[in-house]
Amino acid sequence: MLWFDALVGNVDRSWRNPNMLFWHGRLQLIDHGAALTFHHHWPGAEAAVARAYDASAHALLECGPRVPAADEALAGRVTRPLLENVLAQVPDEWMDEDPGALRDRYVDQLLARLAAREAWLPALVATAEAGGGGRRRVPRGENRPAWLGPPPPEG
């Protein structure tokens, strides 16, 4: 998941807001609204291709992600036909411009990001290997609404 989030630029799977849930015993990724950020400003999309991915607060960082193994297993599976199939499932009504042309832009952008792994993968591997040891943890009760009163004593 860390590798996938880096590929699609998902900036919103942090320990504060993991956007994951278990449903019928399976982990489900939800709320991808903060992924593919390049599509909010296409003129800057080219710069996003090689942009480093900040995984320092990623929800799964302390789970021992094996990023090189994920890259080896997944990179070859992200192909033009796969992406074209995925984009073909997006309704035309969701496209701001010519649906075919826009789908092609998404495919090209994601394939360019995949091809530029040498620019963003080493830092991702280093962050994953460090394991997020410096991550700030919220002290117990810090985010507790005042109307609930103080947190119960530990023990």
SVG drawing of the C-alpha trace seen along z (x, -y; Angstrom):
<svg xmlns="http://www.w3.org/2000/svg" viewBox="-22 -25 40 37">
<polyline fill="none" stroke="black" stroke-width="0.4" points="0.0,0.0 2.9,-2.4 4.3,-1.7 0.9,-2.2 0.3,-5.5 3.6,-6.7 2.8,-5.9 -0.5,-7.7 0.6,-10.5 -1.9,-9.8 -1.1,-12.4 -4.0,-11.3 -3.2,-7.9 -1.6,-9.2 -1.8,-7.9 -4.1,-10.8 -6.5,-9.8 -5.7,-6.3 -8.6,-5.9 -8.6,-2.2 -11.2,0.1 -11.8,3.8 -14.9,5.2 -15.7,8.9 -12.2,9.6 -10.5,7.8 -8.6,4.5 -10.3,2.0 -8.7,-1.3 -11.2,-4.1 -11.4,-7.8 -8.8,-8.4 -9.7,-12.0 -6.2,-13.1 -4.5,-10.9 -3.7,-11.9 -3.2,-15.5 -1.7,-16.4 -5.2,-16.4 -6.1,-19.5 -3.4,-21.4 -2.5,-19.7 0.2,-22.3 2.2,-21.1 1.6,-17.4 5.1,-16.9 6.8,-18.1 4.8,-15.6 6.3,-12.7 9.6,-12.5 8.4,-14.3 9.5,-12.6 6.7,-11.1 6.6,-12.1 5.8,-8.9 7.0,-10.1 3.4,-10.0 2.0,-7.2 -0.4,-5.0 1.5,-1.8 5.0,-3.0 5.6,-1.2 4.2,2.1 7.5,3.0 6.6,2.3 8.9,4.1 9.0,1.5 11.6,3.1 9.6,6.4 6.4,4.4 8.2,2.6 9.4,5.9 6.0,7.5 3.8,4.6 5.7,2.3 5.5,4.8 1.8,5.2 1.0,1.5 0.7,1.6 -0.9,-0.6 -3.7,2.0 -4.4,2.2 -4.6,-1.6 -6.7,-1.9 -9.1,0.7 -9.3,-1.1 -9.9,-4.5 -12.5,-3.1 -14.6,-2.4 -14.7,-6.1 -18.0,-7.6 -17.7,-10.2 -19.8,-12.5 -16.9,-12.7 -14.5,-14.1 -14.1,-17.8 -13.0,-17.6 -13.0,-15.1 -13.2,-11.8 -10.9,-9.9 -8.2,-12.5 -8.4,-12.9 -8.2,-9.2 -5.1,-9.1 -3.5,-11.9 -4.1,-10.0 -2.6,-6.8 0.4,-8.7 0.9,-10.5 0.8,-7.3 3.1,-5.5 5.6,-8.4 5.5,-8.3 6.1,-4.6 9.0,-5.0 10.5,-7.7 10.8,-5.3 14.5,-5.9 13.7,-9.5 11.2,-8.7 11.7,-5.1 15.1,-5.3 13.7,-7.9 10.6,-5.8 12.7,-2.8 14.9,-4.7 11.8,-6.1 10.2,-2.6 13.5,-1.1 13.7,-3.8 10.2,-2.7 8.8,-6.0 10.5,-6.0 10.4,-9.8 6.7,-10.0 4.8,-12.2 2.2,-10.3 -0.8,-12.1 -0.8,-12.0 -3.7,-10.1 -6.8,-12.3 -5.2,-15.2 -7.9,-15.1 -10.7,-14.3 -13.6,-16.7 -13.9,-18.8 -17.5,-17.9 -16.5,-14.3 -14.5,-15.3 -11.0,-14.0 -9.9,-10.7 -10.3,-7.7 -7.3,-6.7 -4.9,-4.2 -4.6,-0.8"/>
</svg>
